[in-house]
Amino acid sequence: MIRRIIFLTESPFDLRDYRRFGFELLRENQFAVETWDATPALHPDIHAAYSPPDKMEDEGLVTFRDPPELYDRLSSLRSDDFVINLINYRFKMLDVYKALGRSRADYAVSMANTLPYVASVRTPSLFEKVKGLFPITRESVALRIFVRAPFKFFGVKPAKIILAGGENCLGCHYPADQGTEALWAHALDYDIYRKERETTPSGDSNTIVFLDEYLPFHPDWKYYNSTFPMRADEYYGLLDKLFCKLEGELKKEVVIAAHPRSKYSENDGYFKSRKCIKGETCALVRDSDLVVSHISTSINFANLFYKPVLFVTSQHIDKCWEGPLIRTVARWFGKDPVFMDEDISVDMQELMKVDRQRYDNYRRSYIKRDGSPDLDFWQIVADRLKSL
């Protein structure tokens, strides 16, 4: 019988996590709930450089600063513990998975919030690609072995459950075997949508919503030891040019749905005088006439509310890892991305069309497959864990 649920993370715990991980609902279901924040132990540089804008404390928060302590606690978990493992399976995190494998606890990995690129990343030529990127060193040899060897070779046990959303979400590189169960739920955004679809819209807001990703400053760049390929002023300048064109031709106001981790101030001027609203993305999309996006997972809201989408990119963005993802997601919606740094020419009548068949196909593939329960994500999880 599972008594304690542990969320294992490698990013700082904040209010957004508390809400989207369903802490209150899981506790109402009589589970003890904890978050084990391994960011200081696994990413000390990131921990020192970044603090979330809505950082919060919780009685179940445990922070690890020493890797050996983290591995020891993981390996000591009991059979009545269950881990929601939010740490991606990769070479640098192998010790985390090995420590978890020495414990008596089962664990789940989440593939509920995927984008179409996930399945395309896993190709037969992955090893060849990795091989070409690394010189022959002890570390590169170990990495090549990791890429090719089955996870059990390293003492890693398979996940008990994959938390699944759409039908295409299972093409992931996680430790799983024939005994791993796919628990069909939906994308986490769907819970927010369920609430907002029952709310009366505010009326004809006459707005265009931009799904901000805080791209020049997003902390994820640090995880990949990389930087955004454009200066902030250049990037926001291109957005402003695009917004002015859309506002002029469509006679609608552009509103910014600020990224949850953003730290914009009224004085930075990145979006000029436009409204910049955080924490209301779903409602903003619901009440909008058009959505502008790169590859934010909040595109799910545009899909669920059947809103037309303009996908945007630039020459610099197109050459980094985001570029192919933007083009891939846009194709699912029957669109081609617009390059902001070129002469912007958009067929406004064509832009406002929605191919409902494509939208439904995307929803089934990456948000919620047909027949899965129309319940809160964490209630689906709680019901399953009660039966273990």
C-alpha positions as CSV (number, residue, x, y, z in Angstrom):
1,M,0.0,0.0,0.0
2,I,1.4,3.4,-1.0
3,R,1.5,5.9,1.8
4,R,4.0,8.5,0.6
5,I,4.4,10.2,-2.9
6,I,7.7,11.9,-3.6
7,F,8.2,14.3,-6.5
8,L,11.8,14.1,-7.5
9,T,12.9,17.3,-9.3
10,E,15.9,19.0,-10.7
11,S,14.4,22.5,-10.8
12,P,13.6,24.8,-7.9
13,F,10.2,24.2,-6.2
14,D,7.7,27.0,-6.6
15,L,4.0,27.8,-6.3
16,R,3.4,26.7,-9.8
17,D,4.8,23.3,-9.1
18,Y,2.7,23.1,-5.9
19,R,-0.5,23.7,-7.9
20,R,0.3,21.7,-11.0
21,F,1.5,18.6,-9.0
22,G,-1.8,18.5,-7.2
23,F,-0.4,18.6,-3.7
24,E,-3.7,19.4,-2.1
25,L,-5.7,16.8,-4.1
26,L,-3.2,14.1,-3.3
27,R,-3.2,14.9,0.4
28,E,-7.0,14.9,0.3
29,N,-6.6,11.3,-1.0
30,Q,-4.7,10.5,2.2
31,F,-1.2,10.4,0.8
32,A,1.8,12.1,2.4
33,V,3.3,14.3,-0.3
34,E,6.8,15.5,-0.5
35,T,9.0,17.3,-3.1
36,W,12.7,16.3,-3.1
37,D,14.4,19.2,-4.8
38,A,17.8,17.9,-6.1
39,T,18.7,21.1,-7.9
40,P,21.5,22.2,-5.5
41,A,23.1,18.8,-5.5
42,L,22.8,18.1,-9.2
43,H,23.1,21.7,-10.6
44,P,24.8,23.9,-8.0
45,D,25.6,26.6,-10.6
46,I,22.0,26.9,-11.6
47,H,20.8,26.9,-8.0
48,A,23.2,29.7,-7.2
49,A,22.2,31.8,-10.3
50,Y,18.4,31.3,-10.5
51,S,15.6,31.7,-8.0
52,P,11.9,31.3,-9.2
53,P,9.7,34.3,-9.0
54,D,7.1,32.5,-6.9
55,K,9.4,30.4,-4.7
56,M,7.5,28.9,-1.8
57,E,8.0,26.7,1.2
58,D,6.0,23.6,2.0
59,E,6.1,21.1,4.9
60,G,6.9,18.4,2.4
61,L,9.8,20.2,0.7
62,V,13.2,18.5,1.1
63,T,16.2,20.1,-0.5
64,F,19.4,18.2,-1.2
65,R,22.8,19.9,-1.5
66,D,25.1,16.9,-1.4
67,P,24.9,14.2,-4.1
68,P,25.9,11.3,-1.8
69,E,23.1,12.3,0.6
70,L,20.6,12.3,-2.2
71,Y,21.7,8.9,-3.5
72,D,21.6,7.4,0.0
73,R,18.1,8.7,0.7
74,L,16.9,7.4,-2.7
75,S,18.3,4.0,-2.2
76,S,16.7,3.8,1.3
77,L,13.1,4.3,0.1
78,R,10.6,1.7,1.2
79,S,7.9,-0.3,-0.7
80,D,5.2,2.1,0.6
81,D,6.9,5.0,-1.1
82,F,6.2,5.9,-4.7
83,V,8.4,8.4,-6.7
84,I,7.2,10.7,-9.4
85,N,10.6,11.0,-11.1
86,L,10.8,14.2,-13.0
87,I,14.5,13.9,-13.8
88,N,15.1,13.0,-17.4
89,Y,17.0,9.8,-18.1
90,R,20.4,10.8,-19.4
91,F,24.0,10.0,-18.9
92,K,24.7,12.7,-16.3
93,M,21.7,11.6,-14.2
94,L,22.6,7.9,-14.3
95,D,23.6,7.8,-10.6
96,V,20.1,9.1,-9.7
97,Y,18.4,6.2,-11.5
98,K,20.9,3.7,-10.1
99,A,20.2,4.9,-6.5
100,L,16.5,4.7,-7.1
101,G,17.0,1.2,-8.6
102,R,18.6,0.0,-5.3
103,S,15.5,1.0,-3.3
104,R,12.3,-0.9,-2.7
105,A,10.2,1.9,-4.1
106,D,8.6,1.9,-7.5
107,Y,8.5,5.0,-9.6
108,A,6.7,6.7,-12.5
109,V,8.0,9.0,-15.2
110,S,5.9,11.6,-17.0
111,M,5.3,11.9,-20.7
112,A,2.1,13.7,-20.3
113,N,3.3,17.2,-21.5
114,T,5.0,16.2,-24.7
115,L,5.4,18.0,-28.1
116,P,5.6,16.2,-31.5
117,Y,9.4,16.4,-31.5
118,V,9.7,13.9,-28.7
119,A,9.0,10.9,-31.0
120,S,11.3,12.2,-33.8
121,V,14.3,12.6,-31.5
122,R,14.7,8.9,-31.1
123,T,16.1,7.7,-34.4
124,P,18.3,4.7,-35.2
125,S,21.2,7.1,-36.0
126,L,21.3,8.6,-32.5
127,F,24.5,6.8,-31.6
128,E,26.1,7.9,-34.8
129,K,25.1,11.5,-34.0
130,V,26.5,11.3,-30.5
131,K,29.7,9.6,-31.8
132,G,30.4,12.5,-34.1
133,L,30.0,15.1,-31.4
134,F,32.5,13.8,-28.9
135,P,36.3,13.0,-29.2
136,I,37.6,9.7,-27.9
137,T,37.9,10.3,-24.2
138,R,37.0,8.2,-21.2
139,E,33.8,10.2,-20.7
140,S,32.9,10.0,-24.4
141,V,33.3,6.2,-24.4
142,A,31.1,5.9,-21.3
143,L,28.5,8.1,-23.0
144,R,28.5,5.9,-26.1
145,I,28.0,2.9,-24.0
146,F,25.1,4.6,-22.2
147,V,23.5,5.4,-25.5
148,R,23.7,1.9,-26.8
149,A,23.4,-0.3,-23.7
150,P,20.0,-1.4,-22.2
151,F,19.2,0.4,-19.0
152,K,19.4,-2.8,-17.0
153,F,23.1,-3.1,-17.8
154,F,23.6,-0.1,-15.5
155,G,21.5,-1.5,-12.6
156,V,18.6,0.7,-13.5
157,K,15.2,-0.7,-12.9
158,P,12.3,0.1,-15.2
159,A,9.6,2.6,-14.4
160,K,6.5,1.1,-12.9
161,I,4.2,3.6,-14.7
162,I,4.5,6.1,-17.5
163,L,2.1,9.0,-16.9
164,A,0.7,9.4,-20.4
165,G,-1.2,12.0,-22.3
166,G,-1.8,11.7,-26.0
167,E,-1.4,8.6,-28.1
168,N,2.0,9.6,-29.5
169,C,3.6,10.5,-26.2
170,L,5.3,7.1,-25.5
171,G,8.3,7.5,-27.9
172,C,10.6,8.5,-25.1
173,H,14.0,7.5,-23.9
174,Y,13.1,6.4,-20.4
175,P,13.8,3.0,-18.6
176,A,10.7,1.0,-19.5
177,D,10.0,-2.6,-20.4
178,Q,7.0,-4.8,-21.1
179,G,6.0,-4.6,-17.4
180,T,5.8,-0.8,-17.5
181,E,2.2,0.4,-17.4
182,A,1.0,3.4,-19.4
183,L,-1.5,5.2,-17.2
184,W,-3.6,7.2,-19.7
185,A,-4.5,10.6,-18.4
186,H,-3.9,13.8,-20.3
187,A,-1.6,16.9,-20.5
188,L,-1.5,18.9,-17.3
189,D,-2.9,21.9,-19.2
190,Y,-6.1,19.9,-19.7
191,D,-6.9,20.3,-16.0
192,I,-6.8,24.1,-16.4
193,Y,-8.9,23.9,-19.6
194,R,-11.5,21.7,-17.8
195,K,-12.0,24.6,-15.3
196,E,-12.0,27.4,-17.8
197,R,-14.4,25.7,-20.3
198,E,-17.1,25.9,-17.5
199,T,-16.4,29.6,-17.0
200,T,-18.3,32.2,-18.9
201,P,-16.0,34.1,-21.3
202,S,-15.5,37.8,-20.6
203,G,-17.1,38.7,-24.0
204,D,-15.5,39.8,-27.2
205,S,-12.1,40.9,-26.0
206,N,-10.8,41.6,-29.5
207,T,-7.3,40.4,-28.5
208,I,-4.3,38.6,-29.9
209,V,-2.5,36.6,-27.3
210,F,1.3,36.0,-27.4
211,L,2.4,32.9,-25.6
212,D,5.6,34.2,-24.0
213,E,8.5,31.8,-23.4
214,Y,10.9,34.2,-21.7
215,L,13.3,33.0,-24.4
216,P,16.3,35.2,-23.8
217,F,16.3,34.6,-20.1
218,H,14.7,31.1,-19.6
219,P,16.6,29.1,-17.0
220,D,16.5,26.0,-19.2
221,W,19.3,27.4,-21.3
222,K,21.6,26.9,-18.3
223,Y,20.6,23.2,-18.0
224,Y,21.8,22.7,-21.6
225,N,24.9,24.8,-21.0
226,S,23.8,27.1,-23.8
227,T,22.5,30.5,-24.5
228,F,19.7,32.0,-26.5
229,P,21.1,32.9,-30.0
230,M,19.9,36.5,-30.0
231,R,20.3,39.6,-27.9
232,A,17.3,40.4,-25.8
233,D,16.8,43.8,-27.4
234,E,17.0,42.3,-30.9
235,Y,14.5,39.5,-30.1
236,Y,11.9,41.8,-28.4
237,G,12.4,44.3,-31.2
238,L,11.3,41.8,-33.8
239,L,8.3,40.8,-31.7
240,D,7.3,44.5,-31.4
241,K,7.5,44.8,-35.2
242,L,5.3,41.8,-35.7
243,F,2.8,42.9,-33.0
244,C,2.5,46.3,-34.6
245,K,1.7,44.8,-38.0
246,L,-0.9,42.4,-36.5
247,E,-2.5,45.2,-34.5
248,G,-2.6,47.5,-37.5
249,E,-4.1,44.9,-40.0
250,L,-6.5,43.1,-37.6
251,K,-7.4,46.1,-35.5
252,K,-6.9,44.0,-32.3
253,E,-4.9,44.5,-29.2
254,V,-1.9,42.2,-28.5
255,V,-1.8,40.9,-24.9
256,I,1.2,39.1,-23.5
257,A,0.6,35.8,-21.6
258,A,3.8,36.0,-19.6
259,H,5.8,32.8,-19.0
260,P,5.4,31.5,-15.4
261,R,9.1,31.8,-14.7
262,S,9.4,35.3,-16.1
263,K,10.5,38.3,-14.1
264,Y,9.4,41.2,-16.2
265,S,9.1,44.6,-14.7
266,E,7.1,47.6,-15.8
267,N,10.4,49.4,-16.5
268,D,12.2,47.0,-18.8
269,G,10.1,48.0,-21.8
270,Y,10.4,44.7,-23.6
271,F,6.7,44.7,-24.6
272,K,6.3,48.5,-24.7
273,S,3.0,49.5,-23.2
274,R,1.2,46.2,-23.9
275,K,-0.5,44.3,-21.1
276,C,1.7,41.6,-19.7
277,I,-0.3,39.1,-17.6
278,K,1.0,36.1,-15.7
279,G,-1.0,33.1,-14.5
280,E,-4.0,33.6,-16.7
281,T,-2.8,32.1,-20.0
282,C,-5.8,29.7,-20.4
283,A,-8.4,32.4,-19.9
284,L,-6.5,34.8,-22.2
285,V,-6.4,32.2,-25.0
286,R,-10.1,31.3,-24.4
287,D,-11.1,34.9,-24.9
288,S,-8.8,35.7,-27.7
289,D,-9.3,35.8,-31.5
290,L,-5.7,34.8,-32.4
291,V,-2.8,33.1,-30.7
292,V,0.9,33.8,-31.5
293,S,3.4,31.2,-30.5
294,H,6.9,29.7,-30.9
295,I,6.5,26.2,-29.3
296,S,5.1,26.8,-25.9
297,T,3.2,23.8,-24.5
298,S,0.4,26.3,-23.8
299,I,-0.4,25.8,-27.5
300,N,-2.6,23.1,-26.0
301,F,-5.0,25.8,-24.9
302,A,-5.3,27.2,-28.5
303,N,-5.9,23.6,-29.7
304,L,-8.6,22.9,-27.1
305,F,-10.4,26.1,-27.7
306,Y,-10.0,25.9,-31.6
307,K,-8.1,29.2,-31.8
308,P,-6.2,30.1,-35.0
309,V,-2.4,30.2,-34.4
310,L,0.4,32.1,-36.0
311,F,3.7,30.3,-35.4
312,V,6.7,32.7,-35.4
313,T,10.5,32.2,-35.6
314,S,13.6,34.0,-36.9
315,Q,16.8,33.1,-38.7
316,H,18.7,32.8,-35.5
317,I,16.0,30.7,-33.7
318,D,15.6,28.5,-36.7
319,K,19.3,27.4,-36.4
320,C,19.1,26.4,-32.8
321,W,17.2,23.4,-31.3
322,E,13.9,25.4,-31.2
323,G,13.8,25.9,-34.9
324,P,12.9,22.4,-36.1
325,L,10.5,22.1,-33.2
326,I,8.6,25.2,-34.3
327,R,8.3,23.9,-37.8
328,T,7.2,20.5,-36.6
329,V,4.5,21.7,-34.3
330,A,3.3,24.2,-37.0
331,R,2.9,21.4,-39.5
332,W,0.5,19.6,-37.1
333,F,-1.7,22.7,-37.2
334,G,-1.4,23.0,-41.0
335,K,0.7,26.1,-40.8
336,D,4.2,27.4,-41.8
337,P,6.0,29.6,-39.3
338,V,6.6,33.2,-40.1
339,F,10.1,34.6,-39.9
340,M,10.0,37.8,-37.9
341,D,13.3,39.1,-39.3
342,E,12.1,38.9,-42.9
343,D,9.6,41.1,-44.7
344,I,6.5,39.9,-42.9
345,S,3.8,39.0,-45.3
346,V,0.7,37.2,-43.8
347,D,-2.5,36.3,-45.6
348,M,-4.8,37.5,-42.8
349,Q,-7.8,35.7,-44.1
350,E,-5.9,32.4,-44.3
351,L,-4.3,33.0,-40.9
352,M,-7.7,33.1,-39.2
353,K,-8.8,29.6,-40.5
354,V,-8.8,26.6,-38.2
355,D,-8.6,23.1,-39.5
356,R,-10.7,21.3,-36.9
357,Q,-9.6,17.9,-38.2
358,R,-6.0,18.7,-37.7
359,Y,-6.7,20.2,-34.2
360,D,-8.6,17.0,-33.2
361,N,-5.7,14.8,-34.5
362,Y,-3.2,16.9,-32.4
363,R,-5.4,16.7,-29.4
364,R,-5.6,12.9,-29.6
365,S,-1.9,12.5,-30.3
366,Y,-0.4,14.9,-27.7
367,I,-3.0,16.2,-25.2
368,K,-5.7,13.5,-24.5
369,R,-6.5,10.4,-26.3
370,D,-10.1,9.3,-26.8
371,G,-11.5,7.3,-24.0
372,S,-9.2,8.4,-21.2
373,P,-10.9,9.6,-18.0
374,D,-12.2,13.2,-18.0
375,L,-10.9,13.6,-14.4
376,D,-8.2,15.7,-12.7
377,F,-4.8,14.4,-13.7
378,W,-3.7,13.7,-10.1
379,Q,-7.0,12.0,-9.2
380,I,-6.3,9.5,-12.0
381,V,-2.9,9.0,-10.5
382,A,-4.2,8.7,-6.9
383,D,-6.9,6.2,-7.9
384,R,-4.2,4.0,-9.6
385,L,-1.7,4.2,-6.7
386,K,-4.4,3.2,-4.2
387,S,-4.7,-0.1,-6.0
388,L,-1.0,-0.9,-5.9
